[in-house]
Amino acid sequence: MTRSYTLTETPSQDVDPADRWIRLPAGRQREFHSGLSRAHIYALIKAGAVKSASLKPRGALRGVRVVHLRSLLDYVEQHVEEVQS
């Protein structure tokens, strides 16, 4: 007997939509929310400027690198320059 489950997420006003983990963009593409390239995001991860996690099963050669979207957006926000008119 096969069981099937459906997961539903109830939107909550207390949850920040940016408080989630996202995958890095494919090569030669830009991350949708920040416009940063994959290489630039990897440099930020290496510098410790953004939070990331590697999801790799034990014994696997490859995994998935995810970045905390809020930390990425906070990094961009820290580098905003005000334009004087």
C-alpha positions as CSV (number, residue, x, y, z in Angstrom):
1,M,0.0,0.0,0.0
2,T,1.4,3.4,-1.0
3,R,0.7,6.4,1.1
4,S,0.7,9.9,-0.3
5,Y,1.0,13.1,1.7
6,T,0.3,16.6,0.8
7,L,2.2,19.4,2.6
8,T,0.6,22.7,2.8
9,E,2.2,25.9,4.1
10,T,-0.1,28.3,5.8
11,P,1.0,31.9,5.3
12,S,1.7,33.7,8.5
13,Q,2.1,37.4,9.0
14,D,4.9,36.7,11.5
15,V,7.1,35.0,8.9
16,D,9.6,37.1,6.9
17,P,9.5,35.9,3.2
18,A,13.2,36.5,3.0
19,D,13.9,34.3,6.0
20,R,14.5,31.2,3.9
21,W,17.2,29.3,2.2
22,I,17.8,29.5,-1.6
23,R,19.9,27.6,-4.1
24,L,22.7,29.3,-5.9
25,P,22.0,30.3,-9.5
26,A,23.2,28.1,-12.3
27,G,26.4,29.0,-14.0
28,R,26.4,32.3,-16.0
29,Q,23.1,33.4,-14.4
30,R,22.3,35.9,-11.7
31,E,20.5,35.3,-8.4
32,F,17.0,36.6,-8.8
33,H,16.7,38.7,-5.6
34,S,20.1,40.3,-5.5
35,G,21.4,40.2,-9.0
36,L,24.7,38.7,-7.9
37,S,26.5,36.1,-9.9
38,R,27.2,32.6,-8.6
39,A,31.0,33.4,-8.4
40,H,30.3,36.6,-6.4
41,I,28.1,34.7,-3.9
42,Y,30.7,32.0,-3.5
43,A,33.3,34.8,-2.7
44,L,30.9,36.2,-0.1
45,I,30.5,32.7,1.4
46,K,34.2,32.3,1.6
47,A,34.6,35.7,3.2
48,G,31.9,34.9,5.8
49,A,29.7,37.7,4.6
50,V,26.6,35.6,4.1
51,K,25.3,32.4,5.8
52,S,25.3,29.2,3.8
53,A,24.9,25.5,4.2
54,S,26.0,22.5,2.3
55,L,23.4,19.8,2.0
56,K,25.3,16.6,1.2
57,P,24.3,13.1,2.2
58,R,26.9,11.1,4.0
59,G,29.3,9.4,1.6
60,A,28.0,11.5,-1.4
61,L,30.5,13.2,-3.6
62,R,28.3,16.1,-4.4
63,G,25.7,18.1,-2.6
64,V,23.7,21.3,-2.8
65,R,24.9,24.7,-1.5
66,V,22.1,26.9,-0.2
67,V,22.4,30.5,1.0
68,H,20.2,32.3,3.6
69,L,18.4,34.9,1.6
70,R,18.0,37.4,4.4
71,S,21.8,37.4,5.0
72,L,22.4,38.0,1.3
73,L,19.9,40.8,1.1
74,D,21.4,42.4,4.3
75,Y,24.8,42.3,2.6
76,V,23.4,44.1,-0.4
77,E,21.6,46.6,1.8
78,Q,24.9,47.4,3.7
79,H,26.5,48.5,0.3
80,V,23.7,50.8,-0.8
81,E,25.1,54.3,-1.8
82,E,22.9,57.3,-1.4
83,V,22.7,59.5,-4.5
84,Q,23.1,63.2,-3.9
85,S,20.9,65.4,-6.2
